[in-house]
Amino acid sequence: MAELITTVITIAVVLGGTLGACSYLIYVERKLSAFMQDRVGPNRVGPYGLFQPLADGLKFLLKEDIIPDHVDKVMFLIAPTISVFTTLLAFSVVPFGDVAADLEIGGYKALRFIIAPGIDIGIVFIFAVTSLAVYGVILGGWASNNKYSALGSLRASAQVVSYEIPLGMSVLGIALMTGSLNLETILLKQAVSILDWNIWYQPLACLIFFTAALAESNRMPFDLPECEQELVGGYHTEYSALKFALFFLGEYTHVITVSFLTAILFFGGWHFPGIAEVNSAYPGVTFVKLAVLMAKVLSVVIFIMLLRWTIPRFRFDQLMGLAWKVMIPLSLVNVVAVMTIKQFQFSLWWLLPISAAMFGAAGAIGVAAKQAELNSREPVASH
Amino acid sequence: MNPEILQLLVPLILGAGAIGWLMPSNRKKPRIVGVILGVVAIFLLVGRARGTSGSLETDVMFDLFAGITLASAGMMITARNPAYSALWFALVTLSLCGLFFLQSAPFLAAASVIVYAGAIIVTFMFVLMLASQSGAGGYDQRPQHPLLATVTATLLLGAVIVALNAWGPDKLAAEKAKAADAVVETNVARKKAPLVSNPLSKPLNEDFGTLHQLGRSLFGDYLFAVELAGTLLLVATIGAIAIAPRRSQGTL
């Protein structure tokens, strides 16, 4: 029974934290975009526009909720909920602090730093659940009975199904090195010293994982399912008020999940040399570990936001080419490299130059292929 | 007639009637008749074949997931709109994964979600979306051979139930009793006595269900089968690429 209460409290804290974080991340994103474009950004509601998220939320709630006549009503209503539900469900196996240390209040285990501890298949579960998120997009686009929406969801389904493959394969290297798919185990394995963080051994995998995860969450530069210039609003063209907010929330929650995974899989989770180690035991260390992890997550989120205004959107064939011709072969080679190192028990440090070499080789092959294509192209007839 | 066969035949025929009644057709039929038939059929079968695991939570979860699976499977077959059919199929897969979780097979559950719900049904939806939402012709909205399909499926289901009945609850109890006898006889025999008598689900090792053991089993006990399946898939992939027309030849 106590276990159940702890779980319910943890779920409530995670849910509340995620939703609150989402609304303020939107504020951060708006301020950051404004900064990058030399604007001021939201500054009307409260000091520095700090109450803007509340105003936004109220507006979402109070706006007229339109269900167009020509839509398939059931699907139209289910789609946004699927979008939010699946991304939130993925949080159940993500540790958001030191799992070994529970927060005790008055002798009772009040809070656990993971909703479902000890899930053997951690990452696979996350991939399974988030792979369902595409249903929200597909159904939303299809039920809207609108050509732009349908095109958006067609693009989304192709994109998400393609990028799932490099996403899963990039983590295989870490799974091989750690001997586990459990996020808690992967985190603890890195929490020895800063040189044990997976980023040193798997930099290429980190890049592939991060890129594929961005594509999965439909963020710029991979936001082809909803690109305004081509598709009005993409799959959510017909959505308004709270239903649109749910889609938006789904996307943001996905960004947060991705950031958590990047921080935990590649950057050591809550570990930081000097202040948050496995055996550091000063009062309040649990909160310091929490803060370290949150700081890492926030850095990744901000990096994603900066990317949005830095890299222009891909063309659709470029998008598909990146997944199938570049990232899938690279992640395969990466897995083979890790397997070889493990099998012959070489030093894991070999993986760093190998990753760099693979990255360089991929670039060289890409340039050579483009050059060959340009050379073989028919000369344009001149007038 | 043998009452055991009758116990099996009655629910099967009722179920076939339910599916046949619910199949979309040109005539208006009240759906409730089919639903009642189906529910009665399922309860008759459940009364015959269902054992208990001893724990209330597990039983409730099993009933819940199994119920959702059966209901969605029925809806999938009888839905008029192919897109809805695909979605009910997705729900069937998801609730089946719940059953897998109950059987301590989390990896199997996650893998089937990724492969079926996450990829295959998405591909179905991809194709179905190209068909207009409301413009499907009447010939697309009803089955071509409802009678044949129902009869075939019923025969298949009957065969599966008869086969599984060979390891039904009665036999399971008998096996357990035999195992218990063996305990009395020798301690060695107890270790070798099978926990589950169904050879389809007999655990090979003690820590069955963990990822580690699954890997060992796949790439140790069943290495040949796994490699064979892998080769088959590889050949199929190469074949698909060979058949697919090149861009320069005009399509795509």
Interface residues (C-beta under 8 A of the other chain):
Chain A: D72 M75 I119 D120 I121 V124 F125 F127 A128 V129 S131 L132 V134 Y135 I138 L139 G141 W142 A143 N145 A150 S153 L154 S157 A158 V160 V161 E164 G168 S180 L181
Chain B: A83 L87 A90 P106 F107 A109 A110 A111 V113 I114 A117 G118 A119 V122 T123 M125 F126 L128 M129 L130 Q133 S134 T210 L211
